[in-house]
Amino acid sequence: MKFSKKFLLIPILAVAIIVGYLYLKKENVTVTERISPNGEAVVLVHEQKSTVENEFPLTMNEGDVQQAIHKMSHQKVLASQKWGAVPLTPERVKRLIQVVEANKKHYKNADLYLGILEKWDKGDFDNVVQAHNTIWDLQGGSIGKAYEKASPEEEMKFIEENFHVKQ
């Protein structure tokens, strides 16, 4: 049986396409570290190009707001399983506050979201495990309950694995 080089080309191209997709799918971010109001080191992620108004339109439904908060919290918590990641950036937090404020009359849990987001907006992430688990409960979570706040090193590992970090 004669083996053609053309047969090798197909799997190589398939792998290249998959790797390229996974690379391009990641968000581009920069990372800095600062001290929180309570004296702890906090990792801050900033976007290279702000697209939050398109990503989070004022017409977002409540489930999408929950999902955004949930995926952003993954950056700062430890859990046995995490599905999805959205960089927790000041731009996204501020925009979600605007979205929730604009829809306060229509969202059943608007005060909960604002309580979480307003703390995050001030750089206070002490509530991140509780915030993750509360949203996770609202979404009917059964696997992946957060059990601890990530250390700055654990958070950086998550960021490097899920986002393109620009220096």
N, CA and C atoms as an extended XYZ file, in Angstrom:
501
Properties=species:S:1:pos:R:3:atomname:S:1:resname:S:1:resid:I:1 pbc="F F F"
N         0.852       -1.181        0.000 N   MET     1
C         0.000        0.000        0.000 CA  MET     1
C         0.891        1.236        0.000 C   MET     1
N         0.672        2.111       -0.933 N   LYS     2
C         1.472        3.314       -1.078 CA  LYS     2
C         0.845        4.442       -0.259 C   LYS     2
N         1.686        5.142        0.536 N   PHE     3
C         1.187        6.206        1.408 CA  PHE     3
C         1.499        7.547        0.763 C   PHE     3
N         0.493        8.354        0.556 N   SER     4
C         0.658        9.634       -0.121 CA  SER     4
C         0.907       10.757        0.883 C   SER     4
N         1.734       11.705        0.501 N   LYS     5
C         1.998       12.884        1.344 CA  LYS     5
C         0.736       13.728        1.513 C   LYS     5
N        -0.175       13.617        0.592 N   LYS     6
C        -1.433       14.368        0.684 CA  LYS     6
C        -2.234       13.958        1.917 C   LYS     6
N        -2.141       12.690        2.299 N   PHE     7
C        -2.866       12.213        3.473 CA  PHE     7
C        -2.300       12.804        4.762 C   PHE     7
N        -1.025       13.122        4.778 N   LEU     8
C        -0.414       13.772        5.936 CA  LEU     8
C        -0.823       15.234        6.033 C   LEU     8
N        -1.022       15.842        4.901 N   LEU     9
C        -1.355       17.264        4.859 CA  LEU     9
C        -2.696       17.563        5.529 C   LEU     9
N        -3.664       16.703        5.393 N   ILE    10
C        -4.999       16.933        5.960 CA  ILE    10
C        -4.960       16.989        7.487 C   ILE    10
N        -4.364       16.014        8.185 N   PRO    11
C        -4.324       16.122        9.653 CA  PRO    11
C        -3.475       17.301       10.139 C   PRO    11
N        -2.402       17.597        9.433 N   ILE    12
C        -1.562       18.738        9.825 CA  ILE    12
C        -2.352       20.041        9.699 C   ILE    12
N        -3.077       20.205        8.617 N   LEU    13
C        -3.908       21.398        8.442 CA  LEU    13
C        -5.012       21.470        9.495 C   LEU    13
N        -5.609       20.340        9.816 N   ALA    14
C        -6.673       20.315       10.825 CA  ALA    14
C        -6.134       20.757       12.181 C   ALA    14
N        -4.985       20.252       12.571 N   VAL    15
C        -4.371       20.637       13.841 CA  VAL    15
C        -4.035       22.126       13.831 C   VAL    15
N        -3.476       22.620       12.730 N   ALA    16
C        -3.125       24.038       12.624 CA  ALA    16
C        -4.365       24.924       12.756 C   ALA    16
N        -5.451       24.527       12.162 N   ILE    17
C        -6.693       25.305       12.255 CA  ILE    17
C        -7.216       25.305       13.678 C   ILE    17
N        -7.207       24.175       14.335 N   ILE    18
C        -7.702       24.090       15.718 CA  ILE    18
C        -6.832       24.921       16.649 C   ILE    18
N        -5.523       24.791       16.551 N   VAL    19
C        -4.615       25.569       17.401 CA  VAL    19
C        -4.801       27.070       17.130 C   VAL    19
N        -4.915       27.445       15.883 N   GLY    20
C        -5.136       28.850       15.540 CA  GLY    20
C        -6.434       29.379       16.110 C   GLY    20
N        -7.480       28.606       16.014 N   TYR    21
C        -8.770       29.015       16.568 CA  TYR    21
C        -8.682       29.221       18.069 C   TYR    21
N        -8.087       28.248       18.778 N   LEU    22
C        -7.964       28.360       20.230 CA  LEU    22
C        -7.106       29.563       20.619 C   LEU    22
N        -6.074       29.858       19.850 N   TYR    23
C        -5.221       31.008       20.139 CA  TYR    23
C        -5.983       32.309       19.906 C   TYR    23
N        -6.665       32.404       18.796 N   LEU    24
C        -7.376       33.646       18.461 CA  LEU    24
C        -8.615       33.855       19.305 C   LEU    24
N        -9.176       32.788       19.872 N   LYS    25
C       -10.376       32.879       20.685 CA  LYS    25
C       -10.109       33.560       22.027 C   LYS    25
N        -8.870       33.540       22.479 N   LYS    26
C        -8.531       34.140       23.764 CA  LYS    26
C        -8.611       35.661       23.684 C   LYS    26
N        -8.961       36.263       24.812 N   GLU    27
C        -9.017       37.717       24.925 CA  GLU    27
C        -7.613       38.281       25.079 C   GLU    27
N        -7.364       39.481       24.526 N   ASN    28
C        -6.098       40.173       24.708 CA  ASN    28
C        -6.196       41.079       25.921 C   ASN    28
N        -5.318       40.875       26.893 N   VAL    29
C        -5.370       41.650       28.129 CA  VAL    29
C        -3.966       42.026       28.589 C   VAL    29
N        -3.898       43.052       29.445 N   THR    30
C        -2.677       43.365       30.189 CA  THR    30
C        -2.995       43.140       31.657 C   THR    30
N        -1.960       42.856       32.423 N   VAL    31
C        -2.150       42.527       33.830 CA  VAL    31
C        -1.253       43.410       34.679 C   VAL    31
N        -1.835       43.957       35.757 N   THR    32
C        -1.069       44.692       36.755 CA  THR    32
C        -1.455       44.166       38.127 C   THR    32
N        -0.655       44.501       39.108 N   GLU    33
C        -0.971       44.093       40.473 CA  GLU    33
C        -0.957       45.333       41.343 C   GLU    33
N        -1.890       45.394       42.286 N   ARG    34
C        -1.924       46.506       43.231 CA  ARG    34
C        -2.409       45.993       44.574 C   ARG    34
N        -2.392       46.872       45.555 N   ILE    35
C        -2.834       46.521       46.895 CA  ILE    35
C        -4.290       46.966       47.060 C   ILE    35
N        -5.147       46.067       47.549 N   SER    36
C        -6.567       46.366       47.740 CA  SER    36
C        -6.749       47.250       48.968 C   SER    36
N        -7.970       47.788       49.153 N   PRO    37
C        -8.245       48.613       50.332 CA  PRO    37
C        -7.979       47.892       51.655 C   PRO    37
N        -8.069       46.558       51.664 N   ASN    38
C        -7.819       45.819       52.904 CA  ASN    38
C        -6.384       45.322       53.015 C   ASN    38
N        -5.497       45.783       52.114 N   GLY    39
C        -4.075       45.475       52.205 CA  GLY    39
C        -3.613       44.232       51.483 C   GLY    39
N        -4.496       43.548       50.748 N   GLU    40
C        -4.117       42.339       50.023 CA  GLU    40
C        -3.669       42.682       48.611 C   GLU    40
N        -2.786       41.852       48.064 N   ALA    41
C        -2.387       42.002       46.667 CA  ALA    41
C        -3.552       41.595       45.777 C   ALA    41
N        -3.839       42.416       44.764 N   VAL    42
C        -4.944       42.148       43.847 CA  VAL    42
C        -4.417       42.214       42.424 C   VAL    42
N        -4.757       41.221       41.615 N   VAL    43
C        -4.404       41.206       40.207 CA  VAL    43
C        -5.502       41.948       39.453 C   VAL    43
N        -5.095       42.916       38.613 N   LEU    44
C        -6.055       43.665       37.795 CA  LEU    44
C        -5.782       43.372       36.322 C   LEU    44
N        -6.827       43.082       35.605 N   VAL    45
C        -6.735       42.788       34.186 CA  VAL    45
C        -7.375       43.942       33.431 C   VAL    45
N        -6.705       44.386       32.372 N   HIS    46
C        -7.228       45.467       31.534 CA  HIS    46
C        -7.272       44.984       30.094 C   HIS    46
N        -8.264       45.447       29.372 N   GLU    47
C        -8.413       45.045       27.982 CA  GLU    47
C        -7.543       45.901       27.082 C   GLU    47
N        -7.061       45.295       26.011 N   GLN    48
C        -6.298       46.038       25.025 CA  GLN    48
C        -7.214       46.944       24.208 C   GLN    48
N        -8.363       46.414       23.852 N   LYS    49
C        -9.299       47.147       23.012 CA  LYS    49
C       -10.680       46.994       23.633 C   LYS    49
N       -11.253       48.101       24.029 N   SER    50
C       -12.531       48.027       24.726 CA  SER    50
C       -13.676       47.804       23.745 C   SER    50
N       -14.393       46.727       23.957 N   THR    51
C       -15.569       46.424       23.145 CA  THR    51
C       -16.755       46.105       24.043 C   THR    51
N       -16.683       46.591       25.277 N   VAL    52
C       -17.685       46.181       26.250 CA  VAL    52
C       -19.091       46.655       25.905 C   VAL    52
N       -19.221       47.773       25.218 N   GLU    53
C       -20.573       48.224       24.864 CA  GLU    53
C       -21.226       47.264       23.884 C   GLU    53
N       -20.449       46.687       22.990 N   ASN    54
C       -20.988       45.681       22.065 CA  ASN    54
C       -21.179       44.344       22.768 C   ASN    54
N       -20.242       44.005       23.622 N   GLU    55
C       -20.308       42.731       24.348 CA  GLU    55
C       -21.453       42.715       25.355 C   GLU    55
N       -21.652       43.853       26.032 N   PHE    56
C       -22.682       43.977       27.051 CA  PHE    56
C       -23.640       45.115       26.692 C   PHE    56
N       -24.551       44.884       25.749 N   PRO    57
C       -25.496       45.951       25.375 CA  PRO    57
C       -26.479       46.227       26.515 C   PRO    57
N       -27.028       47.410       26.534 N   LEU    58
C       -27.989       47.773       27.579 CA  LEU    58
C       -29.224       46.885       27.561 C   LEU    58
N       -29.436       46.167       26.479 N   THR    59
C       -30.605       45.299       26.340 CA  THR    59
C       -30.325       43.859       26.798 C   THR    59
N       -29.210       43.628       27.483 N   MET    60
C       -28.887       42.262       27.950 CA  MET    60
C       -30.005       41.717       28.816 C   MET    60
N       -30.274       40.438       28.666 N   ASN    61
C       -31.254       39.822       29.562 CA  ASN    61
C       -30.571       39.419       30.860 C   ASN    61
N       -31.356       39.116       31.860 N   GLU    62
C       -30.828       38.819       33.190 CA  GLU    62
C       -29.928       37.586       33.198 C   GLU    62
N       -30.275       36.584       32.429 N   GLY    63
C       -29.443       35.380       32.361 CA  GLY    63
C       -28.052       35.674       31.817 C   GLY    63
N       -27.972       36.571       30.842 N   ASP    64
C       -26.668       36.943       30.285 CA  ASP    64
C       -25.835       37.725       31.292 C   ASP    64
N       -26.473       38.549       32.118 N   VAL    65
C       -25.760       39.273       33.177 CA  VAL    65
C       -25.213       38.267       34.187 C   VAL    65
N       -26.035       37.314       34.575 N   GLN    66
C       -25.574       36.269       35.497 CA  GLN    66
C       -24.370       35.532       34.913 C   GLN    66
N       -24.473       35.171       33.661 N   GLN    67
C       -23.395       34.425       33.007 CA  GLN    67
C       -22.112       35.247       32.955 C   GLN    67
N       -22.219       36.534       32.680 N   ALA    68
C       -21.033       37.400       32.630 CA  ALA    68
C       -20.359       37.477       34.002 C   ALA    68
N       -21.139       37.705       35.042 N   ILE    69
C       -20.586       37.776       36.398 CA  ILE    69
C       -19.944       36.434       36.763 C   ILE    69
N       -20.629       35.355       36.460 N   HIS    70
C       -20.127       34.017       36.756 CA  HIS    70
C       -18.787       33.769       36.071 C   HIS    70
N       -18.715       34.011       34.770 N   LYS    71
C       -17.483       33.763       34.028 CA  LYS    71
C       -16.354       34.695       34.466 C   LYS    71
N       -16.679       35.934       34.835 N   MET    72
C       -15.640       36.842       35.323 CA  MET    72
C       -15.105       36.373       36.667 C   MET    72
N       -15.979       35.850       37.520 N   SER    73
C       -15.540       35.407       38.850 CA  SER    73
C       -14.565       34.237       38.768 C   SER    73
N       -14.601       33.460       37.681 N   HIS    74
C       -13.712       32.319       37.541 CA  HIS    74
C       -12.243       32.714       37.646 C   HIS    74
N       -11.943       33.930       37.273 N   GLN    75
C       -10.572       34.429       37.332 CA  GLN    75
C       -10.043       34.481       38.766 C   GLN    75
N       -10.938       34.673       39.730 N   LYS    76
C       -10.512       34.934       41.107 CA  LYS    76
C       -10.898       33.845       42.106 C   LYS    76
N       -11.454       32.734       41.631 N   VAL    77
C       -11.851       31.671       42.568 CA  VAL    77
C       -11.221       30.337       42.183 C   VAL    77
N       -11.186       29.453       43.162 N   LEU    78
C       -10.778       28.076       42.925 CA  LEU    78
C       -12.027       27.211       42.992 C   LEU    78
N       -12.158       26.316       42.034 N   ALA    79
C       -13.291       25.399       41.962 CA  ALA    79
C       -12.827       24.137       41.241 C   ALA    79
N       -13.502       23.023       41.510 N   SER    80
C       -13.100       21.772       40.874 CA  SER    80
C       -13.301       21.811       39.361 C   SER    80
N       -14.295       22.552       38.913 N   GLN    81
C       -14.581       22.703       37.487 CA  GLN    81
C       -14.948       24.154       37.205 C   GLN    81
N       -14.504       24.659       36.066 N   LYS    82
C       -14.892       25.999       35.617 CA  LYS    82
C       -15.189       25.910       34.128 C   LYS    82
N       -16.340       26.412       33.726 N   TRP    83
C       -16.703       26.432       32.314 CA  TRP    83
C       -16.849       27.871       31.880 C   TRP    83
N       -15.930       28.319       31.058 N   GLY    84
C       -15.981       29.661       30.507 CA  GLY    84
C       -15.147       30.643       31.303 C   GLY    84
N       -14.642       31.622       30.588 N   ALA    85
C       -13.830       32.658       31.209 CA  ALA    85
C       -14.004       33.959       30.449 C   ALA    85
N       -14.264       35.009       31.188 N   VAL    86
C       -14.330       36.364       30.642 CA  VAL    86
C       -13.430       37.203       31.539 C   VAL    86
N       -12.495       37.966       30.968 N   PRO    87
C       -11.622       38.767       31.819 CA  PRO    87
C       -12.418       39.704       32.729 C   PRO    87
N       -12.074       39.688       34.005 N   LEU    88
C       -12.713       40.563       34.980 CA  LEU    88
C       -11.946       41.880       34.935 C   LEU    88
N       -12.442       42.799       34.119 N   THR    89
C       -11.766       44.087       33.924 CA  THR    89
C       -12.615       45.213       34.492 C   THR    89
N       -11.971       46.331       34.870 N   PRO    90
C       -12.744       47.488       35.333 CA  PRO    90
C       -13.768       47.950       34.295 C   PRO    90
N       -13.409       47.852       33.012 N   GLU    91
C       -14.321       48.275       31.947 CA  GLU    91
C       -15.585       47.412       31.925 C   GLU    91
N       -15.419       46.130       32.050 N   ARG    92
C       -16.575       45.227       32.048 CA  ARG    92
C       -17.433       45.429       33.296 C   ARG    92
N       -16.792       45.588       34.438 N   VAL    93
C       -17.547       45.799       35.676 CA  VAL    93
C       -18.381       47.079       35.575 C   VAL    93
N       -17.759       48.167       35.144 N   LYS    94
C       -18.486       49.441       35.005 CA  LYS    94
C       -19.646       49.316       34.013 C   LYS    94
N       -19.393       48.625       32.909 N   ARG    95
C       -20.451       48.466       31.916 CA  ARG    95
C       -21.598       47.623       32.459 C   ARG    95
N       -21.289       46.544       33.184 N   LEU    96
C       -22.366       45.727       33.743 CA  LEU    96
C       -23.173       46.504       34.777 C   LEU    96
N       -22.530       47.379       35.520 N   ILE    97
C       -23.280       48.243       36.440 CA  ILE    97
C       -24.270       49.099       35.648 C   ILE    97
N       -23.822       49.667       34.542 N   GLN    98
C       -24.720       50.466       33.687 CA  GLN    98
C       -25.884       49.617       33.174 C   GLN    98
N       -25.578       48.401       32.738 N   VAL    99
C       -26.611       47.515       32.196 CA  VAL    99
C       -27.644       47.188       33.277 C   VAL    99
N       -27.175       46.828       34.470 N   VAL   100
C       -28.095       46.464       35.553 CA  VAL   100
C       -28.922       47.680       35.968 C   VAL   100
N       -28.282       48.838       36.090 N   GLU   101
C       -29.018       50.060       36.441 CA  GLU   101
C       -30.112       50.360       35.412 C   GLU   101
N       -29.797       50.155       34.139 N   ALA   102
C       -30.763       50.431       33.071 CA  ALA   102
C       -31.933       49.445       33.084 C   ALA   102
N       -31.734       48.277       33.675 N   ASN   103
C       -32.758       47.227       33.663 CA  ASN   103
C       -33.235       46.849       35.062 C   ASN   103
N       -32.966       47.703       36.022 N   LYS   104
C       -33.244       47.395       37.423 CA  LYS   104
C       -34.692       46.961       37.652 C   LYS   104
N       -35.625       47.578       36.955 N   LYS   105
C       -37.049       47.252       37.123 CA  LYS   105
C       -37.393       45.869       36.567 C   LYS   105
N       -36.558       45.386       35.636 N   HIS   106
C       -36.877       44.131       34.943 CA  HIS   106
C       -36.115       42.926       35.481 C   HIS   106
N       -35.008       43.154       36.191 N   TYR   107
C       -34.198       42.053       36.704 CA  TYR   107
C       -34.659       41.680       38.105 C   TYR   107
N       -34.948       40.433       38.308 N   LYS   108
C       -35.392       39.942       39.609 CA  LYS   108
C       -34.318       40.134       40.685 C   LYS   108
N       -33.042       39.970       40.314 N   ASN   109
C       -31.942       40.020       41.275 CA  ASN   109
C       -30.997       41.200       41.040 C   ASN   109
N       -31.541       42.318       40.585 N   ALA   110
C       -30.714       43.488       40.268 CA  ALA   110
C       -29.884       43.946       41.459 C   ALA   110
N       -30.475       43.980       42.646 N   ASP   111
C       -29.734       44.434       43.820 CA  ASP   111
C       -28.555       43.508       44.133 C   ASP   111
N       -28.718       42.228       43.936 N   LEU   112
C       -27.630       41.274       44.133 CA  LEU   112
C       -26.481       41.589       43.177 C   LEU   112
N       -26.796       41.746       41.889 N   TYR   113
C       -25.756       42.023       40.890 CA  TYR   113
C       -25.034       43.328       41.218 C   TYR   113
N       -25.804       44.359       41.564 N   LEU   114
C       -25.187       45.647       41.889 CA  LEU   114
C       -24.295       45.537       43.126 C   LEU   114
N       -24.722       44.776       44.118 N   GLY   115
C       -23.899       44.593       45.311 CA  GLY   115
C       -22.552       43.952       44.983 C   GLY   115
N       -22.579       42.953       44.116 N   ILE   116
C       -21.345       42.273       43.694 CA  ILE   116
C       -20.485       43.229       42.884 C   ILE   116
N       -21.085       43.815       41.859 N   LEU   117
C       -20.331       44.646       40.918 CA  LEU   117
C       -19.783       45.918       41.555 C   LEU   117
N       -20.530       46.529       42.455 N   GLU   118
C       -20.053       47.764       43.084 CA  GLU   118
C       -18.832       47.501       43.964 C   GLU   118
N       -18.793       46.358       44.633 N   LYS   119
C       -17.587       46.002       45.401 CA  LYS   119
C       -16.416       45.782       44.451 C   LYS   119
N       -16.655       45.044       43.375 N   TRP   120
C       -15.583       44.793       42.413 CA  TRP   120
C       -15.095       46.100       41.795 C   TRP   120
N       -16.012       47.023       41.566 N   ASP   121
C       -15.646       48.315       40.984 CA  ASP   121
C       -14.691       49.082       41.894 C   ASP   121
N       -14.771       48.840       43.192 N   LYS   122
C       -13.889       49.501       44.162 CA  LYS   122
C       -12.613       48.692       44.404 C   LYS   122
N       -12.446       47.584       43.689 N   GLY   123
C       -11.267       46.752       43.865 CA  GLY   123
C       -11.371       45.811       45.048 C   GLY   123
N       -12.572       45.619       45.563 N   ASP   124
C       -12.801       44.750       46.712 CA  ASP   124
C       -13.352       43.418       46.210 C   ASP   124
N       -12.527       42.372       46.302 N   PHE   125
C       -12.916       41.060       45.813 CA  PHE   125
C       -13.083       40.054       46.942 C   PHE   125
N       -13.230       40.553       48.157 N   ASP   126
C       -13.425       39.663       49.303 CA  ASP   126
C       -14.680       38.805       49.153 C   ASP   126
N       -15.664       39.284       48.391 N   ASN   127
C       -16.929       38.573       48.223 CA  ASN   127
C       -16.946       37.628       47.023 C   ASN   127
N       -15.812       37.439       46.371 N   VAL   128
C       -15.823       36.750       45.079 CA  VAL   128
C       -16.276       35.292       45.177 C   VAL   128
N       -15.902       34.576       46.231 N   VAL   129
C       -16.342       33.176       46.367 CA  VAL   129
C       -17.850       33.137       46.587 C   VAL   129
N       -18.335       33.972       47.494 N   GLN   130
C       -19.778       34.040       47.747 CA  GLN   130
C       -20.521       34.488       46.491 C   GLN   130
N       -19.980       35.482       45.782 N   ALA   131
C       -20.625       35.968       44.559 CA  ALA   131
C       -20.709       34.846       43.525 C   ALA   131
N       -19.601       34.149       43.306 N   HIS   132
C       -19.597       33.037       42.351 CA  HIS   132
C       -20.657       32.015       42.717 C   HIS   132
N       -20.670       31.606       43.993 N   ASN   133
C       -21.569       30.530       44.406 CA  ASN   133
C       -23.031       30.962       44.406 C   ASN   133
N       -23.297       32.216       44.698 N   THR   134
C       -24.679       32.711       44.649 CA  THR   134
C       -25.196       32.691       43.216 C   THR   134
N       -24.390       33.185       42.280 N   ILE   135
C       -24.785       33.167       40.862 CA  ILE   135
C       -24.875       31.719       40.381 C   ILE   135
N       -23.914       30.904       40.769 N   TRP   136
C       -23.890       29.485       40.406 CA  TRP   136
C       -25.172       28.795       40.883 C   TRP   136
N       -25.624       29.110       42.115 N   ASP   137
C       -26.890       28.568       42.632 CA  ASP   137
C       -28.077       29.038       41.806 C   ASP   137
N       -28.106       30.333       41.471 N   LEU   138
C       -29.207       30.868       40.655 CA  LEU   138
C       -29.283       30.160       39.304 C   LEU   138
N       -28.131       29.737       38.798 N   GLN   139
C       -28.082       29.062       37.504 CA  GLN   139
C       -28.289       27.549       37.621 C   GLN   139
N       -28.540       27.075       38.832 N   GLY   140
C       -28.779       25.651       39.024 CA  GLY   140
C       -27.509       24.821       39.000 C   GLY   140
N       -26.388       25.397       39.421 N   GLY   141
C       -25.110       24.694       39.396 CA  GLY   141
C       -25.104       23.449       40.259 C   GLY   141
N       -24.419       22.414       39.782 N   SER   142
C       -24.270       21.181       40.560 CA  SER   142
C       -22.809       20.752       40.660 C   SER   142
N       -21.973       21.199       39.728 N   ILE   143
C       -20.538       20.888       39.730 CA  ILE   143
C       -19.792       22.194       39.558 C   ILE   143
N       -18.742       22.374       40.345 N   GLY   144
C       -17.908       23.553       40.165 CA  GLY   144
C       -18.133       24.646       41.191 C   GLY   144
N       -18.643       24.295       42.349 N   LYS   145
C       -18.825       25.287       43.405 CA  LYS   145
C       -17.453       25.800       43.840 C   LYS   145
N       -17.320       27.122       43.966 N   ALA   146
C       -16.048       27.708       44.395 CA  ALA   146
C       -15.822       27.398       45.862 C   ALA   146
N       -14.598       27.064       46.212 N   TYR   147
C       -14.292       26.729       47.597 CA  TYR   147
C       -13.277       27.667       48.233 C   TYR   147
N       -12.653       28.532       47.421 N   GLU   148
C       -11.642       29.415       47.976 CA  GLU   148
C       -11.316       30.521       46.979 C   GLU   148
N       -10.887       31.651       47.506 N   LYS   149
C       -10.390       32.744       46.672 CA  LYS   149
C        -9.000       32.364       46.174 C   LYS   149
N        -8.728       32.591       44.908 N   ALA   150
C        -7.425       32.279       44.334 CA  ALA   150
C        -6.373       33.245       44.865 C   ALA   150
N        -5.179       32.748       45.051 N   SER   151
C        -4.051       33.615       45.392 CA  SER   151
C        -3.676       34.399       44.128 C   SER   151
N        -2.907       35.476       44.255 N   PRO   152
C        -2.470       36.183       43.045 CA  PRO   152
C        -1.741       35.262       42.063 C   PRO   152
N        -0.966       34.318       42.567 N   GLU   153
C        -0.252       33.385       41.691 CA  GLU   153
C        -1.218       32.446       40.969 C   GLU   153
N        -2.214       31.957       41.687 N   GLU   154
C        -3.217       31.085       41.064 CA  GLU   154
C        -4.049       31.853       40.044 C   GLU   154
N        -4.345       33.096       40.366 N   GLU   155
C        -5.098       33.930       39.425 CA  GLU   155
C        -4.277       34.188       38.163 C   GLU   155
N        -2.987       34.473       38.314 N   MET   156
C        -2.133       34.705       37.143 CA  MET   156
C        -2.057       33.456       36.276 C   MET   156
N        -1.990       32.291       36.892 N   LYS   157
C        -1.968       31.040       36.120 CA  LYS   157
C        -3.251       30.913       35.295 C   LYS   157
N        -4.404       31.202       35.926 N   PHE   158
C        -5.682       31.138       35.216 CA  PHE   158
C        -5.698       32.140       34.052 C   PHE   158
N        -5.229       33.349       34.308 N   ILE   159
C        -5.196       34.395       33.272 CA  ILE   159
C        -4.325       33.954       32.104 C   ILE   159
N        -3.143       33.446       32.408 N   GLU   160
C        -2.228       33.013       31.345 CA  GLU   160
C        -2.790       31.843       30.545 C   GLU   160
N        -3.558       30.969       31.194 N   GLU   161
C        -4.138       29.823       30.501 CA  GLU   161
C        -5.352       30.203       29.658 C   GLU   161
N        -6.030       31.301       30.006 N   ASN   162
C        -7.305       31.623       29.349 CA  ASN   162
C        -7.304       32.891       28.502 C   ASN   162
N        -6.305       33.757       28.667 N   PHE   163
C        -6.274       35.019       27.936 CA  PHE   163
C        -4.881       35.249       27.359 C   PHE   163
N        -4.804       36.063       26.312 N   HIS   164
C        -3.505       36.493       25.775 CA  HIS   164
C        -3.032       37.645       26.650 C   HIS   164
N        -1.923       37.464       27.322 N   VAL   165
C        -1.401       38.515       28.202 CA  VAL   165
C        -0.348       39.305       27.441 C   VAL   165
N        -0.583       40.596       27.317 N   LYS   166
C         0.360       41.509       26.666 CA  LYS   166
C         1.169       42.202       27.736 C   LYS   166
N         2.444       42.305       27.536 N   GLN   167
C         3.308       42.999       28.500 CA  GLN   167
C         3.508       44.443       28.104 C   GLN   167
